Amino acid sequence: QQRGIEVSKDFLEKSRIDIENQDQILIRLAEYYIEEEADIYATRVEAYNEAYDMYEKRLQEYQEGKLATEPVAPSFPRRNYEKPISIYDVILTNFPESDLADDALYNKAYLLDDMGEETASQEVYEELIDKYPESDYVPEAYMHLAEFYFQPKLGQSREETIRNLTKAA
């Protein structure tokens, strides 16, 4: 994985001229970055679990009166897909006519959603639907949008929920 990232980056850096299939190389580089983030995320989740175990012990001690101040629970880690998203943006900017442009848009939207960026993700799914209506990814994009609209949000008024359900229909 790391070697693939290095080779891809070196190749792209050395050849500033038009490289045949550069969009395919970039897609693969983005996939390497996604795999890299999965490994990093797994490590962060392990660290979180250890910190949470410690938090529970300290909370028990606090409840038993052994600690003066209540401990603060650790925050669950978030995924960070900035690297692959930036690669997808390069594809979309430099190769808008590529056969992989719809792939790049779909994956960008999916990764944004996985990072908790729902609004940005929705916008990218809608862009995919508008720009590439014949794409194999369009049904999936519609499903993701429908899932978003069908899930009422905390603190959302009844009117907002109805408006979102109408959008999903």
Phi, psi and omega in degrees: 000308180296320179296320178299320177297313181298313181298315181297314180295316179300315181299315181291325179291319184289329186248088179281344177287169180299123178257130177296135178067025179300326179297324178291322177295318179295319178301316180295320177299318177299320178296321176299317180295325177295316177298319179299316179296324178300319178293315180297317180298318179300320177295318179294324178292320176300314179297320177299313181300319177295316180295324180290321176301317179295319178300314180298321178296316181291325177295318177299316178297321178296315180294333177274359179084012181275342177239143182279327182243144180288133180289157179258130180293141177289155178274139177291137183292153176251153176284151179230103182253030181300320181296306180295326178297320179294325177294317178299323177296322177297316178299314183293328180280313187271338184225056184296339180266003182296149174295346182260003181297318179293325176299314180297317179296313181299312181295323177299313180298316181298316181292320176301318178297317180295334177275357180090011180266070188298316183296314178297320179298314179303315182299321181288320175300318179294322176298318177301313181298318181290315186280327186229063184299341180266001182295146175294343181275347184301314178302320178295320179299316177299320179297316179297318178296317179297318178301319179297312184288331182280349180263105177299141182265151177300135178079001181280136180288164179300320181296318178296319179298315179297317180299317179293320178296325177294320178298324183285339184288000000 
